């Protein structure tokens, strides 16, 4: 994080590791991924989504499906004011959810404005949600989706959040804050998560497809019930659950699975070693729905 007299700017540290550190190369890569579904948009505004966060050469083509839909919706007049990105901590657990503090986040694509006002609304929902940039430092789960948001929704402000635990109280506090925020701003909530990690390619494929069926049916409790520390159907299960619960509260009746691949599909040499699943899902509002219905 860099501070000067007028601004506090966070720095994306994954450039050169998870995604290119050259701006031209990164933008070209993102455009290739995002154009995949340029003509496809869900009926009804997308309230929430799930996108993967691995290295771009692995999960980028899948994540691109989500941001292609969001770009198409923006072109149709449905752009959000704020993109809320829900990540989680890979390195250390902590109680609650940390909202990135500061004025902006800088990536190779330039600076993206952070929505401080939206953050204030969220932290007003309870003590389990707070401003703290420290859990974001070196954590790629939320950061890896920021360049996608910059490319697809350049006018939107961002609100990256790292969830530090699996506590239902944390999910409830975030859910309450997001519901309040949605009354004041047009937002889209994007949960950052990969799917099952396991050496067995067939098991990953079978498990992930069953999980995505539950997601499409909005069966949040079933998705949570299938998760175990040794069987993580979503590595970012808390982020996924919050996004699904928010979507349901807003009036979404179903999820749309846009695309699924795993590392064993595109890199067969990983089969029998380490296979990771990647799913792209959006939750569109039914045209006549109202929040809470």
Rosetta silent file (secondary structure, phi, psi, omega in degrees, C-alpha in Angstrom):
SEQUENCE: XXXXXXXXXXXXXXXXXXXXXXXXXXXXXXXXXXXXXXXXXXXXXXXXXXXXXXXXXXXXXXXXXXXXXXXXXXXXXXXXXXXXXXXXXXXXXXXXXXXXXXXXXXXXXXXXXXXXXXXXXXXXXXXXXXXXXXXXXXXXXXXXXXXXXXXXXXXXXXXXXXXXXXXXXXXXXXXXXXXXXXXXXXXXXXXXXXXXXXXXXXXXXXXXXXXXXXXXXXXXXXXXXXXXXXXXXXXXXXXXXXXXXXXXXXXXXXXXXXXXXXXXXXXXXXXXXXXXXXXXXXXXXXXXXXXXX
SCORE:     score description
SCORE:     0.000 S_00000001
   1 L     0.000  135.044  179.258    0.000    0.000    0.000 S_00000001
   2 E  -116.013  137.169  179.809    1.284    3.451   -0.932 S_00000001
   3 E  -119.864  140.005  170.057    0.229    6.673    0.756 S_00000001
   4 L  -136.604 -169.458 -174.151    0.614   10.243   -0.371 S_00000001
   5 L   -63.751  -25.766 -172.946   -0.993   13.506    0.604 S_00000001
   6 L  -116.613  -24.571 -172.865   -4.208   12.790   -1.249 S_00000001
   7 L  -141.749  151.575  169.074   -4.603    9.034   -1.781 S_00000001
   8 E  -113.453  117.812 -174.525   -3.920    5.610   -0.359 S_00000001
   9 E  -117.161  122.695  173.460   -3.295    3.134   -3.170 S_00000001
  10 E   -80.756  152.170  179.957   -3.064   -0.625   -2.713 S_00000001
  11 E  -116.004  129.877  174.087   -0.802   -2.562   -5.069 S_00000001
  12 L   -71.908  123.916 -174.892   -1.712   -5.873   -6.704 S_00000001
  13 L   -98.574   -5.124 -176.804    1.188   -8.173   -5.930 S_00000001
  14 L   -84.026   -7.435  179.780    0.186  -11.112   -8.146 S_00000001
  15 E   -61.288  132.000 -177.475    1.310   -9.487  -11.389 S_00000001
  16 L    92.326  -10.928  177.392    4.012  -11.598  -12.970 S_00000001
  17 L  -118.388  -60.744 -178.432    2.886  -14.678  -11.069 S_00000001
  18 L   -88.480  -28.948  179.768   -0.856  -15.223  -11.434 S_00000001
  19 E  -148.173  160.935 -175.024   -1.318  -12.899  -14.419 S_00000001
  20 L   -60.668  146.521  175.978    1.039  -10.942  -16.714 S_00000001
  21 L   -93.585   -3.919  175.099    2.779   -7.872  -15.341 S_00000001
  22 L   -90.582  126.084 -173.775    2.909   -6.264  -18.797 S_00000001
  23 H   -61.924  -41.656 -179.681   -0.180   -4.109  -19.355 S_00000001
  24 H   -65.631  -43.864  178.791   -0.459   -4.854  -23.065 S_00000001
  25 H   -64.474  -41.804 -179.685   -0.095   -8.586  -22.600 S_00000001
  26 H   -65.013  -45.548 -179.226   -2.586   -8.608  -19.728 S_00000001
  27 H   -63.769  -40.292  178.512   -5.180   -6.583  -21.600 S_00000001
  28 H   -63.358  -41.952  178.854   -4.844   -8.779  -24.684 S_00000001
  29 H   -62.860  -45.601 -179.613   -5.259  -11.914  -22.565 S_00000001
  30 H   -63.856  -41.494  179.725   -8.329  -10.540  -20.817 S_00000001
  31 H   -63.266  -36.906  177.926   -9.953   -9.471  -24.071 S_00000001
  32 H   -63.967  -40.800 -179.892   -9.440  -12.968  -25.452 S_00000001
  33 H   -72.483  -43.374 -172.391  -11.134  -14.479  -22.411 S_00000001
  34 H   -74.471  -28.158 -177.780  -13.958  -11.964  -22.079 S_00000001
  35 H   -72.677   -7.023 -175.582  -15.016  -11.970  -25.712 S_00000001
  36 H   -50.535  -45.334 -177.106  -15.958  -15.666  -25.406 S_00000001
  37 H  -120.851   38.841 -172.081  -19.622  -14.913  -24.740 S_00000001
  38 L   -56.814  -27.803 -176.771  -19.796  -11.326  -25.920 S_00000001
  39 L   -94.737   -1.088 -173.934  -23.261  -11.813  -27.433 S_00000001
  40 L  -107.275  129.105  174.882  -24.745  -13.729  -24.501 S_00000001
  41 L  -139.422  143.137  177.996  -26.416  -12.088  -21.521 S_00000001
  42 L   -67.417  148.898  174.140  -28.716  -13.531  -18.889 S_00000001
  43 L   -75.264  125.778 -174.796  -32.314  -12.361  -18.933 S_00000001
  44 L    90.518  146.954 -178.127  -32.621  -10.006  -16.019 S_00000001
  45 L   -62.925  137.922  177.623  -29.839   -8.135  -14.270 S_00000001
  46 E   -77.862  122.633  179.367  -27.139  -10.315  -12.732 S_00000001
  47 E   -90.930  -32.406 -176.390  -27.116   -9.841   -8.958 S_00000001
  48 E  -152.895  167.133 -177.790  -24.275  -12.238   -8.149 S_00000001
  49 E  -157.865  165.137  172.420  -21.801  -14.595   -9.759 S_00000001
  50 E  -126.136  129.865  178.392  -19.112  -17.200   -9.086 S_00000001
  51 E  -139.618  146.367 -178.598  -15.778  -17.051  -10.916 S_00000001
  52 L   -81.144  164.719 -171.501  -12.500  -18.965  -10.403 S_00000001
  53 L  -133.480   22.141  179.631   -9.241  -17.372   -9.317 S_00000001
  54 L   -74.214 -175.911  173.414   -6.333  -19.616  -10.329 S_00000001
  55 L   -53.598  142.193 -171.315   -3.476  -18.555  -12.594 S_00000001
  56 H   -59.391  -32.908 -179.036   -4.963  -17.023  -15.714 S_00000001
  57 H   -67.310  -18.122  178.970   -3.594  -19.690  -18.053 S_00000001
  58 H   -96.779  -56.899 -172.551   -5.635  -22.243  -16.096 S_00000001
  59 H  -105.364   -8.966 -177.258   -8.877  -20.590  -14.999 S_00000001
  60 H   -55.097  -44.314  179.675   -8.911  -17.343  -16.995 S_00000001
  61 H   -62.640  -25.839  177.742  -10.945  -18.727  -19.921 S_00000001
  62 H   -80.080  -47.979  178.013  -13.635  -19.850  -17.445 S_00000001
  63 H   -57.476  -33.579 -179.358  -13.706  -16.619  -15.434 S_00000001
  64 H   -58.008  -28.697  179.136  -14.000  -14.743  -18.715 S_00000001
  65 H   -62.938  -43.023  178.721  -17.508  -16.117  -19.236 S_00000001
  66 H   -61.555  -48.231 -174.444  -18.785  -14.312  -16.137 S_00000001
  67 H   -75.843  -19.839  172.056  -17.206  -11.005  -17.071 S_00000001
  68 H   -67.606  -43.538  177.224  -18.348  -11.315  -20.661 S_00000001
  69 H   -63.509  -43.115 -179.822  -21.937  -11.446  -19.433 S_00000001
  70 H   -64.604  -37.328  177.012  -21.336   -8.496  -17.101 S_00000001
  71 H   -65.852  -43.203  179.326  -19.817   -6.466  -19.942 S_00000001
  72 H   -63.067  -38.376  178.256  -22.775   -7.280  -22.210 S_00000001
  73 H   -66.252  -39.783  177.833  -25.183   -6.260  -19.464 S_00000001
  74 H   -60.510  -40.530  178.915  -23.336   -2.975  -18.977 S_00000001
  75 H   -64.997  -24.696  179.177  -23.672   -2.277  -22.692 S_00000001
  76 L   -91.890    9.767  177.617  -27.408   -2.872  -22.303 S_00000001
  77 L    90.564   13.483 -177.237  -27.664   -0.269  -19.525 S_00000001
  78 L  -112.023   30.387 -178.492  -27.369   -2.669  -16.587 S_00000001
  79 L   -69.238  139.784  174.450  -23.904   -1.706  -15.372 S_00000001
  80 L   -78.511  155.507  170.549  -23.345   -1.878  -11.605 S_00000001
  81 L   -74.348  -36.215 -172.357  -22.047    1.072   -9.641 S_00000001
  82 E  -139.007  136.806  173.110  -19.878   -1.249   -7.564 S_00000001
  83 E  -103.850  114.616  176.613  -18.392   -4.716   -7.997 S_00000001
  84 E   -92.651  118.128 -178.974  -18.104   -6.500   -4.653 S_00000001
  85 E  -107.972  115.881 -178.562  -15.454   -9.238   -4.909 S_00000001
  86 E   -98.254  108.640  174.117  -15.611  -11.849   -2.152 S_00000001
  87 E  -109.794 -172.678  177.993  -12.352  -13.723   -1.663 S_00000001
  88 E  -146.032  164.713 -176.338  -10.981  -15.735    1.233 S_00000001
  89 L   -88.846  118.343  174.379   -7.690  -16.178    3.006 S_00000001
  90 L   -78.473  -27.988 -167.026   -5.527  -19.066    1.808 S_00000001
  91 L   -95.672  -37.685 -178.831   -2.721  -18.347    4.254 S_00000001
  92 L  -150.903  141.737  177.949   -4.215  -17.619    7.643 S_00000001
  93 L   -83.175  150.214  172.383   -7.604  -17.750    9.293 S_00000001
  94 L  -154.060  160.584 -177.556   -9.085  -14.792   11.147 S_00000001
  95 L   -81.419  124.946  173.987  -12.499  -13.928   12.521 S_00000001
  96 L   100.878 -160.577 -175.991  -14.745  -11.945   10.210 S_00000001
  97 E  -133.097  127.945 -175.620  -14.376  -10.295    6.818 S_00000001
  98 E  -100.402  116.856  176.683  -11.749   -7.690    5.887 S_00000001
  99 E   -87.127  130.982  179.648  -12.790   -4.940    3.464 S_00000001
 100 L   -61.083  125.291  178.009   -9.864   -3.447    1.540 S_00000001
 101 L   -86.436  168.263  176.406   -9.136    0.024    2.886 S_00000001
 102 L   107.451 -172.791 -175.170   -7.834    2.945    0.865 S_00000001
 103 L  -104.385  -25.859 -174.033   -8.804    4.872   -2.234 S_00000001
 104 E  -158.373  164.832  172.094   -7.668    2.644   -5.098 S_00000001
 105 E  -126.374  130.038 -177.151   -6.047   -0.631   -6.143 S_00000001
 106 E  -104.921  128.659  174.000   -3.333   -0.549   -8.799 S_00000001
 107 E  -124.252  178.154  175.906   -2.785   -3.380  -11.292 S_00000001
 108 L   -59.174  -17.237  178.065   -0.862   -3.401  -14.591 S_00000001
 109 L   -84.593   -4.665 -178.108   -4.071   -1.993  -16.161 S_00000001
 110 E   114.434 -169.099 -178.011   -3.885    1.110  -13.950 S_00000001
 111 E   -89.373  137.704  172.453   -5.709    2.247  -10.842 S_00000001
 112 E  -114.112  132.500 -177.875   -9.258    1.172  -10.033 S_00000001
 113 E   -71.371  137.556  173.056  -11.201    3.239   -7.539 S_00000001
 114 E   -91.110  146.384 -178.027  -12.338    1.571   -4.329 S_00000001
 115 L   -93.670   86.675 -178.758  -15.840    2.336   -3.083 S_00000001
 116 H   -62.032  -39.631 -179.620  -15.153    3.658    0.398 S_00000001
 117 H   -61.214  -43.740  177.937  -18.779    4.685    0.857 S_00000001
 118 H   -62.977  -38.773  177.925  -19.950    1.148    0.109 S_00000001
 119 H   -62.284  -39.332  178.480  -17.401   -0.187    2.559 S_00000001
 120 H   -62.887  -39.148  178.124  -18.746    2.078    5.280 S_00000001
 121 H   -63.903  -42.861 -179.419  -22.231    0.715    4.704 S_00000001
 122 H   -64.247  -46.060 -176.099  -20.961   -2.852    4.960 S_00000001
 123 H   -70.373  -16.295  174.722  -18.998   -2.382    8.146 S_00000001
 124 L   -72.114   -9.130 -178.333  -22.065   -0.812    9.702 S_00000001
 125 L   -79.351  -12.341  179.750  -23.692   -4.248    9.566 S_00000001
 126 L   156.049  164.996 -174.380  -21.707   -5.567   12.512 S_00000001
 127 L   -70.627  -12.522 -178.842  -18.319   -5.952   14.145 S_00000001
 128 L   -81.363   -5.832  176.790  -17.441   -9.020   12.054 S_00000001
 129 E  -118.882  127.146 -171.602  -16.986   -6.830    8.940 S_00000001
 130 E  -152.918  158.880  173.501  -14.210   -4.234    9.109 S_00000001
 131 E   -77.969  127.684  175.064  -11.695   -2.236    7.083 S_00000001
 132 L  -170.297  114.928 -179.557   -8.290   -3.941    7.005 S_00000001
 133 L   -85.908  -12.153 -175.933   -5.984   -4.256    4.008 S_00000001
 134 H   -59.696  -44.078  178.830   -3.497   -6.570    5.708 S_00000001
 135 H   -64.493  -15.779  179.321   -5.320   -9.846    4.842 S_00000001
 136 H   -82.147  -19.548 -173.848   -5.301   -8.739    1.187 S_00000001
 137 L   -72.534  113.242 -178.724   -1.512   -8.458    1.023 S_00000001
 138 L    84.005    0.183 -179.822   -0.211  -11.440   -0.940 S_00000001
 139 L   -97.501  124.338 -171.766   -3.677  -13.021   -1.137 S_00000001
 140 H   -93.589  -11.194 -169.177   -4.757  -13.788   -4.698 S_00000001
 141 H   -61.599  -48.252  175.832   -8.370  -14.904   -4.291 S_00000001
 142 H   -82.259  -39.821 -174.518   -9.987  -11.466   -4.631 S_00000001
 143 H   -58.628  -38.068 -175.233   -7.052   -9.787   -6.365 S_00000001
 144 H   -66.356  -17.309  177.722   -7.061  -12.135   -9.363 S_00000001
 145 H   -93.836   -9.415 -177.675  -10.549  -10.983  -10.366 S_00000001
 146 H   -64.224  -46.729  176.934   -9.744   -7.273  -10.165 S_00000001
 147 H   -60.399  -33.321  175.261   -8.175   -7.014  -13.668 S_00000001
 148 H   -61.052  -45.418  179.392  -11.238   -8.813  -15.077 S_00000001
 149 H   -64.300  -39.141  178.266  -13.487   -6.207  -13.451 S_00000001
 150 H   -61.377  -41.373 -177.208  -11.273   -3.393  -14.756 S_00000001
 151 H   -74.032  -39.475 -174.400  -11.482   -4.740  -18.305 S_00000001
 152 H   -86.595  -33.746 -174.301  -15.195   -5.583  -18.335 S_00000001
 153 L  -133.362   66.490 -171.472  -16.596   -2.782  -16.155 S_00000001
 154 L   -63.800  -20.151 -178.611  -14.100    0.099  -16.304 S_00000001
 155 L   -90.837  -10.892 -176.740  -16.522    2.655  -14.838 S_00000001
 156 L   -80.422  147.426  169.832  -17.449    0.613  -11.775 S_00000001
 157 E   -84.555  161.074 -176.253  -15.862    1.056   -8.380 S_00000001
 158 E  -117.356  152.014  174.564  -14.522   -2.019   -6.610 S_00000001
 159 E  -140.322   85.640  178.326  -14.939   -3.421   -3.119 S_00000001
 160 E   -78.077  137.780 -178.617  -12.602   -6.398   -2.525 S_00000001
 161 E  -133.870  136.684  173.189  -13.284   -8.390    0.656 S_00000001
 162 E  -110.335  123.480  176.826  -11.372  -11.280    2.234 S_00000001
 163 E   -91.775  131.362 -173.007  -13.402  -13.658    4.409 S_00000001
 164 L  -103.927   -4.011 -178.159  -11.298  -15.192    7.170 S_00000001
 165 L  -148.893 -179.651  178.734  -13.534  -17.907    8.596 S_00000001
 166 L  -111.364   20.505 -173.561  -16.455  -20.255    7.929 S_00000001
 167 L   -74.759  134.302  178.524  -18.615  -18.868   10.716 S_00000001
 168 H   -61.916  -28.274  178.499  -22.329  -18.438   10.021 S_00000001
 169 H   -67.016  -36.377  177.091  -22.209  -15.156   11.941 S_00000001
 170 H   -66.538  -44.460  177.743  -19.712  -13.743    9.458 S_00000001
 171 H   -60.626  -41.584 -178.988  -21.893  -14.813    6.537 S_00000001
 172 H   -64.821  -42.133  179.924  -24.936  -13.275    8.220 S_00000001
 173 H   -64.425  -43.601  177.154  -23.161   -9.967    8.849 S_00000001
 174 H   -63.729  -42.418  179.794  -21.967   -9.780    5.251 S_00000001
 175 H   -60.970  -42.747  179.055  -25.412  -10.719    3.987 S_00000001
 176 H   -64.523  -42.017  178.957  -27.069   -8.005    6.048 S_00000001
 177 H   -64.811  -41.148  179.898  -24.544   -5.447    4.865 S_00000001
 178 H   -67.137  -38.561  178.005  -24.930   -6.423    1.217 S_00000001
 179 H   -62.129  -42.150  178.001  -28.725   -6.261    1.444 S_00000001
 180 H   -66.310  -42.102  179.949  -28.467   -2.731    2.868 S_00000001
 181 H   -62.229  -39.855 -178.160  -25.887   -1.752    0.255 S_00000001
 182 H   -66.529  -18.389  176.070  -28.106   -3.041   -2.569 S_00000001
 183 H   -78.378  -17.931 -174.768  -30.824   -0.653   -1.440 S_00000001
 184 H  -113.198  -22.190 -179.138  -28.520    2.301   -2.014 S_00000001
 185 L  -139.410  156.263  171.440  -26.320    1.288   -4.947 S_00000001
 186 L   -83.532  115.413 -176.549  -26.459   -0.970   -7.985 S_00000001
 187 E  -126.460  157.514  165.736  -24.058   -3.769   -7.096 S_00000001
 188 E  -128.135  134.349 -178.185  -22.964   -7.148   -8.358 S_00000001
 189 E  -104.996  119.592 -178.560  -21.440   -9.605   -5.895 S_00000001
 190 E  -113.609  114.442  175.764  -18.782  -11.915   -7.362 S_00000001
 191 E   -84.004  128.055 -179.590  -17.636  -14.865   -5.254 S_00000001
 192 E   -97.355  113.938 -179.664  -14.075  -15.886   -6.074 S_00000001
 193 L  -162.550  138.470  165.065  -13.578  -19.637   -5.774 S_00000001
 194 L   -86.624  177.953 -177.372  -12.146  -22.644   -7.498 S_00000001
 195 L  -109.837 -145.802 -171.625  -13.851  -26.005   -7.072 S_00000001
 196 L   -62.610  140.359  173.655  -12.653  -29.453   -5.961 S_00000001
 197 E  -113.144  121.007 -179.228   -8.889  -30.102   -5.737 S_00000001
 198 E  -166.913  150.172  177.805   -7.954  -33.780   -6.014 S_00000001
 199 L   -67.037  -24.764 -173.106   -5.559  -36.011   -7.990 S_00000001
 200 L   -83.472  106.334 -178.255   -8.484  -38.060   -9.359 S_00000001
 201 H   -59.080  -44.899 -178.439   -9.675  -36.427  -12.601 S_00000001
 202 H   -64.113  -40.294  179.060  -12.889  -38.449  -12.773 S_00000001
 203 H   -64.311  -43.918  179.021  -13.750  -37.627   -9.161 S_00000001
 204 H   -61.014  -47.587 -178.254  -13.188  -33.911   -9.693 S_00000001
 205 H   -61.450  -47.568 -178.264  -15.314  -33.887  -12.841 S_00000001
 206 H   -64.499  -46.462 -177.736  -18.138  -35.894  -11.276 S_00000001
 207 H   -65.960  -44.734 -177.791  -18.157  -33.955   -8.000 S_00000001
 208 H   -63.877  -40.287 -179.492  -17.986  -30.530   -9.615 S_00000001
 209 H   -66.871  -37.006  175.693  -20.850  -31.232  -11.983 S_00000001
 210 H   -65.810  -39.843  178.339  -23.012  -32.427   -9.077 S_00000001
 211 H   -63.723  -43.176 -179.264  -22.078  -29.299   -7.123 S_00000001
 212 H   -66.074  -29.458  174.132  -22.966  -27.034  -10.031 S_00000001
 213 H   -63.714  -40.734  177.259  -26.390  -28.694  -10.263 S_00000001
 214 H   -66.429  -40.885  179.388  -27.000  -27.694   -6.640 S_00000001
 215 H   -62.352  -46.755 -179.262  -25.753  -24.176   -7.327 S_00000001
 216 H   -61.024  -31.552  179.433  -28.046  -23.785  -10.341 S_00000001
 217 L   -86.793    4.490  179.127  -30.974  -24.914   -8.200 S_00000001
 218 L    61.342   36.355 -179.138  -30.038  -22.346   -5.515 S_00000001
 219 L   -94.398   71.927 -175.572  -29.538  -25.100   -2.938 S_00000001
 220 H   -61.331  -43.230 -178.918  -27.145  -23.204   -0.686 S_00000001
 221 H   -61.593  -38.170  179.796  -27.683  -25.481    2.317 S_00000001
 222 H   -68.574  -38.288  177.466  -26.892  -28.549    0.208 S_00000001
 223 H   -64.669  -45.611  177.658  -23.694  -26.976   -1.111 S_00000001
 224 H   -62.734  -38.899 -178.383  -22.629  -26.065    2.427 S_00000001
 225 H   -68.446  -25.830  179.783  -23.532  -29.543    3.654 S_00000001
 226 H   -81.968  -13.735 -176.136  -21.344  -31.212    1.032 S_00000001
 227 L   -82.500  134.233  171.706  -18.290  -29.185    2.065 S_00000001
 228 E  -140.158  156.218  177.603  -15.685  -30.645    4.402 S_00000001
 229 L   -55.202  -32.296  179.866  -12.087  -29.582    5.055 S_00000001
 230 L   -92.557   -0.855 -178.112  -10.964  -32.768    3.305 S_00000001
 231 E  -147.621   75.517 -172.709  -13.552  -32.426    0.519 S_00000001
 232 L   -88.701   95.065 -178.865  -13.805  -28.776   -0.458 S_00000001
 233 L   -62.468  -29.728  165.452  -16.446  -28.599   -3.163 S_00000001
 234 L  -133.922  127.911  177.063  -15.568  -24.890   -3.276 S_00000001
 235 L   -66.538  -30.602  176.377  -12.313  -23.742   -1.692 S_00000001
 236 L  -101.223   54.763 -172.370  -14.022  -20.390   -1.105 S_00000001
 237 H   -59.831  -38.851 -179.226  -17.197  -21.920    0.306 S_00000001
 238 H   -63.929  -42.292  178.707  -18.017  -18.949    2.563 S_00000001
 239 H   -63.028  -42.722  179.252  -17.770  -16.513   -0.354 S_00000001
 240 H   -63.553  -45.143 -179.217  -19.955  -18.742   -2.520 S_00000001
 241 H   -62.257  -42.920  178.748  -22.561  -19.138    0.218 S_00000001
 242 H   -61.678  -44.154 -179.822  -22.741  -15.384    0.825 S_00000001
 243 H   -63.413  -42.534  179.892  -23.161  -14.710   -2.907 S_00000001
 244 H   -66.929  -42.292  179.128  -25.888  -17.352   -3.252 S_00000001
 245 H   -65.433  -38.304  176.287  -27.732  -16.134   -0.166 S_00000001
 246 H   -64.384  -44.389  179.956  -27.535  -12.548   -1.418 S_00000001
 247 H   -59.085  -44.062  179.282  -28.833  -13.607   -4.836 S_00000001
 248 H   -63.779  -41.663 -179.867  -31.781  -15.411   -3.248 S_00000001
 249 H   -63.203  -33.514 -179.585  -32.554  -12.416   -1.033 S_00000001
 250 H   -77.310  -15.556  178.250  -32.580  -10.167   -4.085 S_00000001
 251 L   115.725    6.959  177.192  -35.087  -12.405   -5.863 S_00000001
 252 E   -69.908  136.283 -178.500  -32.967  -14.723   -8.009 S_00000001
 253 L  -103.970  -14.565 -176.883  -34.693  -18.046   -8.595 S_00000001
 254 L  -159.634  162.017  171.362  -31.897  -19.945  -10.284 S_00000001
 255 L  -107.010  151.549  178.246  -28.244  -19.867  -11.254 S_00000001
 256 E  -112.181  113.969  177.014  -26.962  -20.129  -14.818 S_00000001
 257 E   -80.519  110.748 -176.493  -23.884  -22.318  -15.266 S_00000001
 258 E   -82.054  -37.522 -174.718  -22.026  -20.626  -18.104 S_00000001
 259 E  -166.041  149.452  173.609  -19.006  -22.899  -18.339 S_00000001
 260 E  -141.915  134.890  170.466  -17.072  -25.608  -16.566 S_00000001
 261 E  -146.991  163.072  167.530  -13.556  -26.935  -17.090 S_00000001
 262 E  -132.954  167.913 -174.543  -10.903  -28.387  -14.866 S_00000001
 263 H   -62.894  -24.979  177.637   -7.144  -28.415  -15.145 S_00000001
 264 H   -72.270  -22.620  176.476   -7.237  -32.055  -16.217 S_00000001
 265 H   -69.485  -46.551 -174.029   -9.282  -31.145  -19.285 S_00000001
 266 H   -95.270  -17.438  179.092   -6.750  -28.655  -20.637 S_00000001
 267 L  -133.549   76.412 -174.676   -3.606  -30.091  -19.045 S_00000001
 268 H   -55.676  -22.820  179.626   -3.997  -33.895  -19.126 S_00000001
 269 H   -65.543  -16.796  179.614   -0.584  -34.306  -17.546 S_00000001
 270 H   -79.928  -14.970 -179.508   -2.125  -33.079  -14.276 S_00000001
 271 L   -64.052  133.165 -176.590   -4.418  -36.104  -14.040 S_00000001
 272 L    84.844   -6.783  178.154   -3.330  -38.339  -11.199 S_00000001
 273 L  -114.016  -69.282  179.271   -1.273  -35.501   -9.731 S_00000001
 274 L  -158.155  112.024 -177.410   -3.421  -32.465   -8.921 S_00000001
 275 E  -114.902  133.983 -178.410   -6.642  -31.526  -10.698 S_00000001
 276 E  -125.771  133.731 -179.539   -8.582  -28.336   -9.906 S_00000001
 277 E   -91.734  148.382 -178.863  -12.110  -27.524  -11.041 S_00000001
 278 E  -135.269  122.750  178.929  -13.283  -24.140  -12.380 S_00000001
 279 E  -124.544  144.558  176.840  -16.913  -23.072  -12.740 S_00000001
 280 E  -118.498  121.259 -175.813  -18.515  -19.870  -14.047 S_00000001
 281 E  -136.347  141.237  170.035  -22.016  -19.100  -12.759 S_00000001
 282 E  -124.325  152.684  178.646  -24.298  -16.062  -12.802 S_00000001
 283 E  -119.262   99.454 -177.921  -27.475  -15.452  -10.805 S_00000001
 284 E   -88.553  146.507  173.801  -29.906  -13.296  -12.800 S_00000001
 285 E   -76.081  136.809  170.540  -32.897  -11.535  -11.345 S_00000001
 286 L   -66.143  140.741 -173.613  -36.239  -12.560  -12.750 S_00000001
 287 L   -52.797  -33.727 -175.695  -37.654   -9.504  -14.524 S_00000001
 288 L  -101.969    9.682 -176.415  -40.617   -9.178  -12.136 S_00000001
 289 L   -76.795  157.393  173.999  -38.803  -10.124   -8.922 S_00000001
 290 L  -129.724  147.425 -179.674  -38.443   -7.879   -5.890 S_00000001
 291 L   -51.984  133.382  177.052  -35.829   -8.174   -3.133 S_00000001
 292 L    89.622  -10.265  179.314  -36.850  -10.703   -0.532 S_00000001
 293 L   -80.940    0.000    0.000  -39.471  -12.431   -2.699 S_00000001
